[in-house]
Amino acid sequence: MISINDVKCEYILKQGNDLVDCTEHIKTAWANMTKEEKEGWYTTKIEYLRVKADDLIECFVDLINEEAYSNDFCEKTTKSVTNQQKQKLQEALDDITNNPEFMVYREMKLIDPNSKVVK
């Protein structure tokens, strides 16, 4: 657990309802919040959702396999994709997911609901 005073991240997350709020806003309100309102707040770490090229290729091959009418289609097509092609696809996927729409806040440390704000 971490004291509210030691929180350095810009945003904190309320467990259970996925409410993300500005740390400074909650620090300002902390003294007037009930213990129940203070429970379940976590520091956060920003992460970007990523898609792996190998996973996407596998899904793609499975999707088009329905049209192939071949028992070994999946194996042949998956093996035929070169490392260079996978790298190009991964670069494109990374470029697509490198924007705020793919950003998520991950829970890190629980904030001690008993901590008092020190100014």
C-alpha positions as CSV (number, residue, x, y, z in Angstrom):
1,M,0.0,0.0,0.0
2,I,1.0,3.6,-0.6
3,S,0.1,6.8,1.1
4,I,-1.9,9.3,-0.9
5,N,1.0,11.7,-0.3
6,D,3.4,9.5,-2.1
7,V,1.4,9.1,-5.3
8,K,3.3,10.5,-8.2
9,C,1.3,9.3,-11.2
10,E,-1.0,11.8,-13.0
11,Y,-4.1,9.6,-12.8
12,I,-5.5,7.1,-10.3
13,L,-8.0,4.4,-10.8
14,K,-11.0,3.4,-8.7
15,Q,-11.3,-0.4,-8.6
16,G,-14.6,-1.9,-9.5
17,N,-16.0,0.8,-11.7
18,D,-12.9,1.6,-13.7
19,L,-13.2,5.3,-12.8
20,V,-10.0,7.1,-13.7
21,D,-9.5,10.5,-12.1
22,C,-6.8,13.1,-11.9
23,T,-4.6,12.5,-8.8
24,E,-4.5,16.1,-7.8
25,H,-8.3,16.3,-7.9
26,I,-8.6,13.3,-5.5
27,K,-5.8,14.6,-3.3
28,T,-7.7,17.9,-2.9
29,A,-11.0,16.0,-2.0
30,W,-9.3,13.3,0.1
31,A,-9.7,15.1,3.5
32,N,-13.5,15.4,2.9
33,M,-14.0,11.8,1.6
34,T,-15.4,9.0,3.7
35,K,-13.3,6.0,4.4
36,E,-15.5,4.0,2.0
37,E,-15.0,6.6,-0.7
38,K,-11.2,6.4,-0.2
39,E,-11.1,2.6,-0.5
40,G,-10.2,0.9,-3.8
41,W,-8.1,3.7,-5.3
42,Y,-4.9,2.5,-7.1
43,T,-1.9,4.2,-8.7
44,T,-1.7,3.6,-12.4
45,K,0.7,2.8,-15.2
46,I,-0.1,3.7,-18.8
47,E,0.1,0.9,-21.3
48,Y,-0.8,0.6,-24.9
49,L,-2.8,-2.4,-26.1
50,R,-0.7,-4.3,-28.6
51,V,-1.5,-6.9,-31.3
52,K,1.2,-9.4,-32.2
53,A,1.7,-10.0,-35.9
54,D,1.9,-13.8,-35.3
55,D,-1.5,-13.8,-33.6
56,L,-3.1,-11.7,-36.3
57,I,-1.7,-13.9,-39.0
58,E,-3.1,-17.0,-37.2
59,C,-6.5,-15.3,-36.9
60,F,-6.4,-14.3,-40.6
61,V,-5.5,-17.8,-41.8
62,D,-8.2,-19.3,-39.7
63,L,-10.7,-16.8,-41.1
64,I,-9.9,-17.6,-44.7
65,N,-9.5,-21.3,-44.1
66,E,-13.2,-21.7,-44.4
67,E,-12.9,-21.0,-48.1
68,A,-9.8,-23.1,-48.8
69,Y,-11.2,-26.6,-48.7
70,S,-7.8,-28.0,-47.9
71,N,-6.7,-29.9,-44.8
72,D,-3.2,-28.5,-44.7
73,F,-4.1,-24.9,-45.7
74,C,-3.5,-23.4,-42.3
75,E,-0.1,-25.0,-41.9
76,K,1.1,-24.2,-45.4
77,T,0.0,-20.6,-45.4
78,T,1.3,-19.8,-41.9
79,K,4.7,-21.3,-42.7
80,S,4.9,-19.3,-46.0
81,V,4.8,-15.9,-44.2
82,T,8.4,-14.7,-44.0
83,N,10.0,-13.0,-41.1
84,Q,10.4,-9.9,-43.1
85,Q,6.6,-9.9,-43.8
86,K,5.9,-10.5,-40.1
87,Q,8.2,-7.6,-39.2
88,K,6.4,-5.2,-41.7
89,L,3.1,-6.3,-40.3
90,Q,4.2,-5.8,-36.7
91,E,5.5,-2.3,-37.6
92,A,2.1,-1.4,-39.1
93,L,0.3,-2.8,-36.1
94,D,2.5,-0.9,-33.7
95,D,1.9,2.3,-35.7
96,I,-1.9,1.8,-35.5
97,T,-1.9,1.1,-31.8
98,N,0.4,3.9,-30.9
99,N,-2.3,6.4,-30.2
100,P,-4.5,7.4,-27.3
101,E,-7.4,5.2,-28.3
102,F,-5.3,2.1,-27.5
103,M,-4.1,3.5,-24.2
104,V,-5.2,1.9,-20.9
105,Y,-4.5,2.5,-17.3
106,R,-3.3,-0.5,-15.3
107,E,-3.7,-0.8,-11.5
108,M,-0.4,-0.7,-9.7
109,K,-0.3,0.1,-6.0
110,L,-3.3,0.3,-3.7
111,I,-3.6,3.7,-2.0
112,D,-4.0,3.4,1.8
113,P,-7.5,4.7,2.7
114,N,-6.3,5.6,6.2
115,S,-3.6,7.9,5.0
116,K,-4.0,11.6,5.6
117,V,-3.1,14.4,3.2
118,V,0.0,16.3,4.3
119,K,0.4,19.7,2.8
